[in-house]
Amino acid sequence: MNSIINGIKALNSSEKHKKSNLKNVYHEKQKKELCALHSLNNLFQDDFYTKAKLDQICIELCPQEWLNPHRGILGRGNYNINIIMKALQLRDHEAIWFDKRRSISILNLSKIKGFILNIPSDYKIGGFIPLPWEKKHWIAVTKIADVYYNLDSKLDEPELIGSEDKLILYLENLIKSKDKELFVIVKKDVEFDSTWKLK
C-alpha cells in the first residue's frame, strides 16, 4: 500500500514540477495563419516579431507585386520560408536547410539556437472538412533551461522533448517523412564557419 501511495506522490510531484517549468516557457498560440510569426517568437522566447514586421518584409522582397508570392492572398499570414529567413537576419541569425539524407547526429547542438520545421497542416474547414489542397505549418523547437521543447503554436501548451539524446531521436523520426522539412537556426558567424555541424 505504501509503495502505491509513494508512486502517486511521485507522479503528483513530477506533474507539479512540469507545470512549474512551463510557466517559464514563452508559447504563442495559433492565430489566423500566423504560424511562421509564432514559430519565430517561440524560438526566441519573446514577442519581437509582429505581423506588421513580416508584412513589411514581404513588401521589401516584392514591392511591385499586388499579389505578394511570400504570403497568403487574404492577408492572414501564411508566410513562406523566404520571409522567415529574412526575419531571422533581423536578429543576426540564419536558417540552414537540413539535408534529410544525413543523420541528425552530425549536428553540433551547442552551436544551434533551435529548429524550425515545416510540416503538413491538419487544418479542416469547420473542424471537419479537409482542404482540397495541401497546407503547411511552421513549428519551432528550442532549448530552454537545459531541456528541449516542441513549441508548436497549435498545442495547448509546450511539449517537453527532453535531453539532447531525446531531441536527436525526435528529429530523426520527424525527418523520415518526405513531406516535412527541417531548418537549423544558428547565428550568422556559425553559419559562416559551418560550426553547426560536427567535423
Protein Blocks (a to p, Z undefined) as FASTA:
>chain_A
ZZmmmmmmmmmmmmmmmmmmmmmpccdddehjllmmmmmmmmnopakbafklmmmmmmmm
mmmbmbackbcfkonnjpafklmmmmmmmnopacddddfkbcfklpcfklpgbdcddddd
fbdehhlaccfbdcddddddddeehiacdfbfkbmbdcdfbjfklmmmmmmmmmmpmkbc
cdddddfklmmnopmbcZZ
